[in-house]
Amino acid sequence: MIVECTTALPQDADADTVVVGVLDGEKVHHDVDGVLNGLVSAGEAKAKHRHLAVAHAGAKRWVLVGLGKRDELDGERVRLAAASALGRARELGAKRLCWEVPHKVDIEIAAAVVEGTLLTGYRFERFKSKPAEDGAGLQALVVSAHDDLADVVAEAEIVARAVNAARNLQNTPANEMAPRHLADAARVLGELDGVTVEVEGRDGLERLGMGSFAAVARGSVEEPALITLRYEGPQPQGPVLGLVGKAVTFDSGGISIKNANKMFEMKFDMSGGAAVLGAIEAIAELKLPVRVVAVVGATENMPAGNAVKPGDVVTAANGTTIEIINTDAEGRLVLADCLTHAVNEGAERLVDIATLTGSIITALGNTHAGLFAGDDDWAEQVAAAGSATGETVWRLPLHDDYAKALDSDTADLMNVNETRKAGSSVAAQFLLRFTAEVPWAHLDIAGTAWGAGKPYAAKGGSGWGVRLFVELARSLAR
């Protein structure tokens, strides 16, 4: 889908179908022969959020979508409305769709129109012998605004396409998205200006003393990949941002094997790593004036004769010894060494992202990701980036009592709380041990990474985290 921007009135735009938002108590500004406001007056078109009505006026079809009250309008409401509007436009057979940006709104609204449309338009059909026909004829999105918003629209397109690239990585089955494939995807990013990429395999993990990460990888014939990306933008500002992603490309649970029910979804256990790669793509394409070091720990977690066993003790890169109580708590073992590596590579602010605990789904469902942080100011900055992008987070406690739950009689700590109480907070306390007192935040995205049911990401991988990370990088450069 091509994305264009115009200052022409929507009725003059090069499009067969136009979307106009209806705001509570306001009329349609660019009516055509009184038809559109007639629908509003008759109650057929309503301001109720995402309500749809269709009209024909002039030579175009018009889709009127409810946006609610002006003082409640934000980017997320527009993304959701754009998803509904695109669905109706598809049914109408639209080929060129124009969206009129509401009058006197912040530029984030125009960006949200682009994001909502491109994210909704995403399809993963790589393995379909006959791709679906719905939407096949939609060729372009045209954004109509009074002011020239070409730069805003272009940047929103970059971000949305990076999210969809992350979704491609997520949705690819594990036999086609092993650690080596993820490493190949990272190497492609090395072609972008300002980006360098290094990949270490099993021998590299051993050389770097990453006994925790290496232990998880032992049970798989697939070579693990420690992927390190660095980005330096033009005239960079602010602290070095460290992004760390868990990328277990398939998680069987290892010796502590999972129940077979929905194990096929464990291809999504690399969603954190996918988000980090998507974020680097967008940050580099946007040429943001920041410095980023990104670390992705990619491996499978499989049972085998040489797999790590419950009761084994391993030594992490920072010298911490870990008693492994449950091999299905593997993500924190990977992240432990990746966090240490990010600090060693110069990260001055850290965020890790991972599908880490089922407990977070019980606590927060699919609406929020869990946020844990050891620094209040950094937590607020991460949360603000989530609010600005619709990738909302909810901060949960990181009390010292949760650290005590990891005490081990055999090693420095256990990898999981035997009682399984406060699972997400205990997991975050585990990770805190590997941050070297660098301001750090942890995002547990087990409930938001896939199957979250958002209208613009209804099925499969959501690419959650890409937009938050881009906004966080922008905030560091301001």
Secondary structure, 3 states (H helix, E strand, C coil): CEEEEECCCHHHCCCCEEEEEEECCCCCCCCCCCHHHHHHHHCCCCCCCCCEEEEEECCEEEEEEEEECHHHCCHHHHHHHHHHHHHHHHHCCCCEEEEECCCCCCHHHHHHHHHHHHHHCCCCCCCCCCCCCCCCCCCEEEEECCCCCHHHHHHHHHHHHHHHHHHHHHHCCCCCCCHHHHHHHHHHHCCCCCEEEEEECHHHHHHCCCHHHHHHHCCCCCCCEEEEEEEECCCCCCCCEEEEEEEEEEECCCCCCCCCCCHHHHHHHHHHHHHHHHHHHHHHHHCCCCEEEEEEEEEEECCCCCCCCCCCEEECCCCCEEECCCCCCCHHHHHHHHHHHHHHCCCCEEEEEECCCCHHHHHHCCCCEEEEECCHHHHHHHHHHHHHHCCCEEECCCCHHHHHCCCCCCCCEECCCCCCCCHHHHHHHHHHCCCCCCCEEEEECCCCCECCCECCECCCECCCCHHHHHHHHHHHHC
